[in-house]
């Protein structure tokens, strides 16, 4: 468990600091002249960007699993470059063509003011796929050396750069555009630093065991990137559902704030997938990592409850700048998210187990079934009168979808264990 902790906690700090950057941007937008519209527009822009760019968020995992020598190094780098080009093209379509208007106006159902501001933010984010693609590749290389503290250090520098870019852009850009500009700037600083670290400490051998070419990398990565893209359909569909509620704009703004805290307090548990790839060798290792996950998720869930309850005023009011009405509106939905760190930990432990066993197809199928379940909830919620606020419905759908995926993966793992008792991972 100590070995897991030394690998995991620097990555935990990395995700915490990454998510703090989103909360810092939300805090800046909460002080804008039209705060609700600015928060809603930036939330919608981020949901769209994360959905389109989500395949590249597996770059870290793919690099750890695939890079064994120079051949696989070049193949993995080529795959990441191709993905970045495709994602940048899709962002351009959303920002500059009528297709973007159709997605925002018809599919997501946001107001014209929110749609225009979101498209302006997406235009600023167009270079981001290339930056995050390189960052994920270099983070994977650094993780192979188990020097995960360097990843956290680079992200810490990113936080300082974020304040600088917010200060430089203030007065020159509107709310959502300012947030997007600061995000691109600080992620670029982080990427330059982690690239330098990777160049200094990583030594790629001329050849390695079981190296794969570009086609082999794509076969391994396709279920992962598909699953990653489908994962982001979840908040996209939830946004489309709640935007049509009577409190639609307020619900979008509140959901964006809550997702920032979820990213902060549950996001670190996603790194258990990388920890499994780097550390899992025997069945006993998985049991140790499960105990580790339970302990960390308990602490993160308790922190969520503190922010929703006793620390509501100092954190949500003093730091985030939310008024009393917004704080009361999100109190109970945020408290319900105390369960979310445990769910994320369980899901990504299972994802790591399947990735380590090269059974990535099960991950893609689990996410596909989860999205189908969520889509089945859309028609009745759209046709029936609202039974709760938009934010309550959003958090219920979010937690329910994650619970279903954890159950599905656990069931499939049990089936594989029963059918392959000779595998050391069983």
N, C-alpha and C positions, 0 to 999 in steps of 0.2 A: 504493500500500500504506500510505503514511503517512495518507492520508485515511480509509482503512478502519480503521486503528489508532485514530485520534482518535475515531471514532464507536463502535468496538467495545469498547475497553478500559474505559471507564466502565461499560458494560453488563456486561462481564466481572466487574468489581468488585462490581456490583450483585448478580449471581447468586451470587458467592462469599459475599457478606455475608448474602444470604437463606439460603443453604444452611448457613452457619455457625450461623444461629439454630436450625436443626433439629438440628445436631450438639450445640449447647449444651444444648438440651432433652434429647437423648439422654444427655448427660453427667450432667445433673441426675437423670434417672430411673435411671441406672446406680448411683447412690448411695442409691436407695430401699431400704426394708426387703426387699421382694420384687422385686429388680431385673429378673429374667428376665420375670416376669409383667407388670411395668410397661412394660418395653421392647416386649414382644410386643403388649400391648394398644394402646400408642400407635402402634406401627408399623401394626397393622391398621386403627386409626381413621384414620390419615393416608392409607393406601392407599384406603380407602373414600371419605374426603373428597375426595382428589385425583381419584378416578374420577368422583364425582358433580359436582364443581366444575370438571372439566377443560375443558368448553366455554368457560368464562369466561377461561381462560388465553390465549385468542386475542384478547382485547380490545385488547391493545397493538398487535398486527399489524393487526387490522381497522380500528382508529382511524387508523393511519398510512396505510393504503391508501384509506380511504373519506372522511375528513373533508376537504372542499375549500371549504366555505362553510357558512352558517348552516343551510341545509336539510339537508345531509348531517350536520352537527353534531348537530342534533336527532334525526335518524333513527338515527344510531349510538348516541347516548345512550339513546334509547328501546329499541333492541335490547338493549343491555347491561342495562338495568333489568329487562326481561322475563326475560332469562336468569338474573339474580340471584334473582328471585322464584321461578322454577322450581327452582333449585338449593337454596334455603333450604327449600322445601317437601319436597324429596326427603330432605334431611338430617333434617328432623323425622320423616319416616316411618321412617327407619333408627333414630333415637334413641328413639322413643316408641311404636312400634306393633309388633305381632307380626311384621310383615314384616321388621323389623330383626333379630329373633331368628332368623327363618328364614334370612336371608342369612348371619348369623354362624355359627349352629349347623349348618345343613344344607349350605349352599353352600361356605362357607369352612372349616367343620369345626374351628373353634377350641374350646378348652375353655370351660366355663361361666364360670370366673373371668376369662379373657381377654375373653370376649364382653361380660360385664357392665361391665367397666372401659372397653372400647372404646365402648360405647353412651353411657356417662357423658361421655366425652371428646367424642363427636359432638354431644351436647346443648349443650355449651359452644361448639362451633364454628358453631352455627346462624347467627349474624349475619355470619360471615366472608364469604359470597358478595357481600353488598352492599359490604363494605369493599374486597375485592379487585377487584370490578367497577369501582368508582370509581377505584381505584389504576391499573388497567390502562388505563382511558380517559385519565386525566391523563398517564400515562407515554407513551402514544402521541402526545398533543398536544405534550409536551415534546420527544419524539424528532423530530417534524416540524421543529422549530427547530434540531435537531442539538445541543441543550444536554444531552447525555446525562450529563454530570458531575453535574447536579442530581439525577438519578435515583439515582446512587450515593451522593450525600450524604444523601438521605432514608433510604436503606437503612442507612447507617452510624448514623444516629440511632436507627433501629429496633433495632440490636444493643444499644445502651445501654439502651433502654427494656425490652428483653427481660430483662436482668439485674435491672432494677428490679421488673418484674412477678413474676419468679421469687422474688425476695426477699420481696415483699409477700404472695405466696400461700403461701409455705412454712409448713407447720404448720396451714394452714386447708383445704387441698385434698389429696386423694390424688394419687399419682404421675401417671397419665394426665390427670386433670382439671387438675392444676397445669400440665402441659405445654400443654394446650389453652387454658387461660386466659391464660397468658403469650404464646402465639402470637397470639391474638385481640387482646390489648392492644398488643403491639409493632407488629403490622401496621396497627392503627388509627392509631397515632402516625405511622407512615410515610405513610399515606394522607393524613392531614391536611396534612403538610408538602408532599408532591408536588402536592396540590390547590392549595395556596397558590402554589407555583411556577408551575403552569400558568395560574392566574388572572392572575399578574403579567406573564408573558412572552409568552403566546400571544394572537395577534390573528386572529380568525376573520373573513374577508371576508364581505360580504353575499351574494355568490354566487361560485361557482367552476366550473371546467371539468368537465364530465361528472359533475355531482353526482347522487347517487342518493337516492331516498326510502327509507322503511323496507323496502318489499318488495325494492328493489334491494340494500340492505345485506344483507338476509337471504339473497338468492340468492348473493351473493358469499361470505357467512360460513358458510353451511350446510355445505359440504364441509370447511371448516377446523374448525368446532366438532365436527362428526362425527368427523373424524380425531383431534382432541384427546381426545375421549371414548374412542375406540377405543384410543388409545395407552395409556390408563390401565387398559384391560382386561388389558394384558400383566402388570403386577405383581399385579393382582387374581387372575388365573388362576394365576400362579406361587405366590402365597400359598395358594390353594386346593389346589394340588398338594402343596406341601411340608408343609402343616399335617397331612397324613395320613401322613407319614413317621414312623418310630420316634422320630426326634429332632425332632418337629414344632415344639414350643414353642421349643426352642433355635434351630432353623433360622429361625423367624419373627423371633426377637429379633436373630439375626446378620444376616439379610437386611435388617432395618430399619437396622441400623448401617451396613452396606455401602452401602445406597441413599443414606444421608446423605452418605457420602463421594463416591459417584457424582454426586450433585446438586452437591456442592462442586466437584469436579474435572472433571466433564464437562458439567454444566449450562450453564456460560457459552457453550458452543459452540452452544446453541440460539438465541442472539441473532444468529447469522449469517442467520437468516431475516429479521429486521427490518433487518439491514444491507443485504441484497439489495434489499429494498423501497425503502430510502432512497437507495441509492447505485448500484444496477445500471442502466446505461444502454446499454452496448454489449457485444459479445461479449468484448472484451479485459478488461472489468471483471470478468467471471466468472473468467477465468484468474488475474487478480491476487488475487481473493478466495480462490480455491482454494489458491494458494501461501501466503497468509496463514493460512488454516485449518490447513494441514499443519504450519506452524511452531508455531502455538499449541498444537495438539493433541499434538505431540511433547513440548512442555514439560510439559503437564498429565499426559500418560501417564507421563513419567519421575517426576513427583511422586508419582503413585499407587504406583509401584514402590518408591520410597523409604519411603513410609508403611507399605507391606506388609512391607518388609525391614528395613533398618538403623534406621528410625525407629519400628519397631513398638512397642517398650517405652515411649519417651517420649511418643509421640502417643496410641496406643491405650490404654496403661496409665496414664501420668501425667495426660494431659489428659482422655481419655474415661473413665477409671476402670474399664476392663474388666479382669477377672482374667486370670491366665495361661492358663487353659483356653480362655476365649472368644477370646483373642488368637491362640492356636495354631489354633483352629477356623476362623477367618476369614482367616488369613494368605494361603493360596494362592488362594482365591476372590477376595480383594481384589486380589492381584497380577494375576490374569487380566483385571481391569477396566482395566488400563493401555491396552487396545485401545479402550475405550469412548469416550474423547474424540474419537478420529479418526472413529469410526463416527457419533457424534452430529454432528460437524462436517460430514461428507460428506452425511448425510441432510438437515440443515437448510439447507445451501447449495442442494441440489436443491429443497427445499420453497420456499425463497426465490425461486428461478428460476421455478418454476411459479406462485407467487403473483404475481410481477411480470408474468408473461405472462397473468394472469387465467385460468389453467388449474387452478383449485383442485380440480376433480373428480379429477385424477390423484392428488392428495395423499390424498383420502379413499379411493380405490380401493387405493392402496398399503398404507395402514394396515389396511383391511379384510382384504386378503390375508394380511398379517402375523398378524393375530389368528386367522384360520382355520388357519394353519400351527401356531400355538401350541396351539389347541384340539385339533388332530389328535394332538399329542404327549401330551395328558392321559390318554386311556384306557390306552395301553401303560404309562405311568409309574404309573398307579393299580393296574393288574392285575399287573404283573411285580414280583418282589422288588427292593428298592432296590439299585442298583449303586454308589451313592456317597451321601455325606451330603446332607441336604436343601439345604444352602447351595450345594454344588457344582452340584447339579442346577439350582437357581434361577439361578445366574450363567450357566451354559451356555445355558439357555433365553433369558435376557435378551439375551446377546450374539448368539446365533443369530437371534433375531427382528429385532434392529436391522440385522444384516448382510443379511438378506433384503430389508428395506425399502430399504436403500441401493442394492442391486443392481436392484431393481424400478424405482425412480425413475430411476436412471441409464439403464436400458434404454429407458424411456419418453421421456426427454429426447432420447436419440439418435434415436428415431423421429420426434419432433416437429421436430428440426433437419433431418432428411432431407426432411421433407414441407413445410417452410416456410422455404426458404433466404433469402427476402427480409426476414425479421424481423431487426431490428437486434440482438436479444438472441441470435441464433444465432452 
